[in-house]
Amino acid sequence: MDDAELYAKSSSLQQQFVNKVLQELWPALDWQCEQGTVLDVGCGAGDVTTYELLPRLPPGVSVLAVDISPAMIAKAADRFSGPRLCFRQLDIGTPRIEETDVWRLGPFPKVFSFFCLHWVQDQRLALQNIGKLLSPGGETVLIIVTGSPIYMMFETLSKSSRWSAYMMDYRQFEPPYVRTEDPVAVLTKYLHEAGFSVKTCRNEDSSYSSTDEQKVKNTITAINPFVGRIPQQQREAFLQDCVAEAYSNGTIRADTLPGGTVYSFPYSAMFAHAVKVHRVSRATSYSSNLHSNHTAGH
């Protein structure tokens, strides 16, 4: 099973949390313009876009969903492309956003990003790019992972003699906020710097739970960036070591309840709703001042 296929089968965690966040934030979003195209950044295999975002949109609004991975885009396009949903490749962390196809298709009235931005180490650049892709007054809704025991699992495995060669850069895959005391304050600061007015920004401890142990195992495998590096003949042994360490350090928890065993994967995530502030250019400001002075003189 390739990474995109596994990811497609393991999106329950994301759907669970996105559903909760969108239920809370959706009433605050402005849908005066009920036509056009919104952007979904980091769509993966397309499940969250298709099942959580698209059904909530006004009928005249379509989605352009983007991801850094060509394999994910190919999988998503094969499964979900339609009249209101199309897919393109984009790295939201590129320093040359103005040179991309997606830039030429904008600007967009809304930019959504669910469980994607924690992969981008340069948060300032990613948020500035989102700001550039938005229309003036446009809105963004973001969900960003801030922590989980899974990152301690990566650190432990990176120090094992068997796997260290494949995981020397494990810190590059930690969320930028994982060692931050107040992630909300940091994200809020970055959003302000990128030209946003922040309406909501909150960090929450959460947990994905299932009575199906394999679903939880699949979830931690799908978001494990090192699996693809391990030689095929050693991959099963690597995954077994991951699961053993996951149980050992609390990445996977098993609780015996009257109805059976519930397996859970704890994590924390921030969600934010922000509006791109209208910026009046000097030329426009000068022109309007002239107009108001002229009007006042009559």
N, C-alpha and C positions, 0 to 999 in steps of 0.2 A: 504494500500500500504506500503510495507516495505521500509527501507532506501535505499537499493540497487536498488529497482524498481524506486523509486523517483529520485535517482541520475541518473539512466539510461535515464530518461525522461527529465533531466534538465542539459544537458551538453553543451547547446548552448553557454553560456558565455565562457567556456573553449575553445571550438572549434573556436570561433571567434578570440580570442586572439592568440591561438597557430598557427592558420593559418597565421596570420599577421607576427608573429615572425619567423616562419619557412621559409616563403617567403623571409624574409630579410637575415637570417643566412645560409640557405641551401647552397648557392653558395660557402661559405667559408669552408664548411666541406670537408674533404678528403675522397674520395671514391675509392682510388686506388685498395683496396681489395674489390671486389664486391661479396664476399661470407662470410658466417658466421652468427652470431646471435648478435643482439644489445639488450640492456636491457632498458625497460621502467619502471621507478620506480614511483609507485603511480598511477596505471592505472584506479582505480575506477571500473566502470562498463564496461570499455573497448571501449567506443565510440571514444574518442580522439585518442587512439592508432590505432583503425581500420580505421577511416575516415581521420585523418590528418597525422599520422606518416607512417603507412604501405604503402600507395600508393606512397609515395615519395622515398621509398627505392629501390635500385637496385633489380632486380628480384631474384637474388640468395641470398639475405639477408633476414633472418627471425627475428622475435621479440619474446623475452621472456618478458612478461609483469607481473609485480608483484605489490602486494598491501598488506597493513597490515591487511585488513579485509577479513576473510574467506568468509563472505557473498558476498562481492563485487567480489571476485575471482570466486566464484561459479556462480554468475550472468553473469560475463564476459565470463567465459568458456562455459556456456550454450548457449550464444548468438553468440560468435565470434570465437571459437577455429577452427583452420584449419591447413593445412600443413605448413604455414609460421607464425603462431601465436599460442603461448601457454601461459598459465597462472600459476603462482605459488604464494604462500603466502610468504611475506617477510616484516619484519620491518627494514627499512633502518636505524633506530636509535638504532639498537641492538649493545651492546658493544662486541658481539661475532659473528661478521659477518663471521669469518672463519669456524664457526661450522654449517653454513646453507647449505641447498641443492643448493641454487643459487650460493654460493661461489664455490661449486664443479663443477658447469657448466661453470664457467668463466675461464680466464678473457674475457672481452668483448671489442670490438674495439670502441663502442659508448655506452654511458649511457645517456638516456633522462629522464627528470623529469619535468612534467608539473602540476603546481598547487597542489603540494604535500608537498614540504619541509617546507612550512610555518606552518604545523601541528607539526613539530619536534622542540622541544625547544632547544635541544643540536645540534646547527648547525655545530659546529666543527666536532662532531662525525659523523654526516650524510655525510658531505663532505669528511671526511677521508675514510669512508666506500665506497663512490662512487669512490674515487681514488684507493682504494684497488681492486675494482671490474674491473677496466679498465686495458687493456693492456698498456705497455709502449708506449707513443705517442698517446694513445687513447684520444677521445674527449668527452666532456659532454656538453649538452645544457640544461639549467635550466630555469624554470619560477617559480617565488616565489612571492606570494602576500605580499605586504608591508603595505597595509592599506585600510580601507573602513569604512564608517559610521556604518556598521553592528556591529563593535566591540563596539562602543558606545551604540548601541541598546542592546547588551548583557549586558553591564555594568548597564544600566538603569533598565532592567528587573531583574537583579540579586539583585537589592535593593528593589524590590517590595515584600510585605509580602507574596503574593500568590506564587511567583516562586523562591524566594531566596534560599530555601532549596535544589533546584535542580541545582543551578548555582553558588554555593559558590566559585568554582574553575575557574570562567570564565576567569581569567587572563592566565590560562594554555592553553587556546585556541586562544589567541591572537598571530598573527605572531611575531616571535622574533624581527622583525625590526620595529614594529609599533610605538615604542616610540624612535626610533633612528633618529638622525638628518640627518645622511648621510649613508643610507643603502648600497649604492653602495660601499663606502669605506670599510664598515664592511665586506660585502660579498667578496670583492676583497682580503681583508686581510686573511679571512678564506680559500679562494681558494689557495692563495700563501702558507699558512701554510700546506695545504694538498698536496702540490707538483704540483700545476697547474700553467701554464702560461695563463694569462687571455687575451683573444682576444677581447671580447666585454663584457661590463657590463653596463646596463643602467636601470634607474627607470623611469616608465611612468605612468602618470595619464590616466585612461581609463574608459570606461563605456560600460556596456552591455545594449542594447536598443531593445525594441520590441513593436509592436502595440498591442500585446496580454498581458494584465495585468497579467493573470494567469501564463504565462511563467516566468515572473519576480518574482512573488510570489513563484512559485515552485523552482526557483533557490535559493532564500534566505532560503527556507525551507530545501532544499537538503544539503546546507552547514552549517546548524544550528546544532551544535553537541549536543544540549540539548534536541531535540525533542524526541529522544529515551528514555530519562530518565523520561519523564512526563507520569504519569499513563494514560492509554488509554482513560478513561472517561473524562479526563481534557485536552487532547491534542488539541482538536479543539479550546477550549478557549485560550490555550497558543498561538496557531498559530494566532488567531485573535488579541491577544495583541501584538504579534511580528509585524504583518502587520501594526497595528495602530501606533506603535512606529517607524516603518520603514518610514512611511509617515511623521511622526512628525519630525524626525531628519535628513531626507534627504537620508536614505538608499534606499528608492524608491522615484524617482521623476516622476511627471506626467507633461508633457508639451503639451499644446494644440496647434496643428499645423493645417494648412489648410487641410491636408489630414486626420486629426483625432488626437487622443491623443497618444503620444509616452511615454512609461514607461521606465525608465532607472535605472540602479543600478551602481553607481560609485564605482570605486576601483582603487588602484594603484598596480603595479606589476613590479618586476625586471626581466630582462632576461639576461642570461650570456652564453657565449661560451668560454670554456677553454680547454686547452690541457694538458694532463699528461706529465710532463717533464721526459725525459729519465734519469734514475739515474744509473750511472756506479758504480758497487760495487768495493770495495777495491781490491778484488782478481782479478777482470777483469782488473782494472786499472793497477795493478802491472804486470799482464801478458802482457798487451799491451805495457807497458813501456819496459819490457824486450825484447819484439819482435822488437820494434822500435829501441832500442839500438843495438840489434843484427844485424838488417838490416843496420843500419847506419855504423856499423863496417866493413861491406863488401863492 
